[in-house]
Amino acid sequence: MFEIIKKTLLAGVGAAVVTKEKVQDALDDYVRQGKLKADDARIIAEKIAERGKREFDELSQQASAKAADLFNRHDSAVAARLAALEARVSALEAAANAVPPPAPTRNGEP
């Protein structure tokens, strides 16, 4: 399960890198065409990168919280099952101890 979460987050990082490169390429095209000044393109790129980083951080925190919630629920379910099994074993042990041993036969064997 950890591997799935790890791969998902890494895929998100990879997508962010590709997106940043595409944005930079588009802005460079606008600069070459004279539709945008280089300084303006740099400012826009920084704003887009900052926003993307903020969104990625927020999503990472949400994913971490969800994963922790899932693991905690799983842990409590396992603890409940373990407690039920321990109670069952105790009941079986008590029942086994309550049965009297068989009476010996004439040969001394049960």
N, C-alpha and C positions, 0 to 999 in steps of 0.2 A: 504494500500500500504506500509506503514511503517513496518507493521508486516512481510510482504513478504520479504522486504529487510533485516530486522533484522534476520529472520529465515535463510535466505541465507548466511548472514555473519557468523552466529553462526554455521551453517553446515560446512562452510569453516574452522572455528577454530577447530571444532571437527575432521574434516578430517586431519588437520595439526597435532593434538595431536596423532591420530591413526598412521599417517605416521611416526612421531618421534619415537613412541614406536616400530614400525616395524623395523625402521632403527637401533635403539638401540639393538633390539633382534638379528638382522642379524649380527651386529658388535660383539656382545657378543658371538655369535656362532663362528665367525672367530677367536676370541681370544681363546675360548675353544679348537678349533681345532689346534691352534698354527699357523694359517695362518697370524695373525696380532697381533702386540704387543698392550697391554692395553693402553699405552700412545698414540699410533697411532690411535687407535679406538676412544679415547676421542677427539683427534684433529679433526678427520673426522666428528664425531658426532657434534662437535661445529660448524664446517664449514657448514655442512648441515643445522643445526638449524638456523644459521645466514642467510644463503641464503633463507631458507624458510620464515623467518621473514621478510626479505627485500621484497621478492616477495609478501607476504601477505599484507604488508604495501602499496606497490605500487598498488596492486589490490583494496585494500580498498579505497585508494585515488581516483582511477579511478571510482570505483562504486559510491563514494560520489559525484564526479563531474557529473557523468551521472544522478544521482538522482536529484541533484540540477538543472541541465539543464531541466530535465523533469518537475519538479515542476515549474520552471520559465516559461516554455512554457505553461504549464497548466494555471498558474496565468495570463499570458498575454492574453490567449484565453478567460478566464473568464472575464477579464477586458474589452475586446473588445465586448463581448456579453452584458455585463452590460451597456456599453456606448450606444450600439445599442438600447437596451430596454429603456433606459432613453430618448433617442431621440424620440423613438416611442410614449412613454407616453406623452412627451411634445407636440408632434404633435396632438395626440388625445385630449389632454386637450385644445389646441388652437382651434381645430375644434369644440369641445363641447361648448366652450365659444363664438364662432362665430355664433352659431345658436340662432336666436332670440326666446324669450319665446313665447309660444302660446298666441294668443289674447283671452281675456276673453269673455265668452258667456253672454247671457242675464241673466242667473242665477248667474253670477259671478264665475262660475266654468270654467276651461279650456276645 
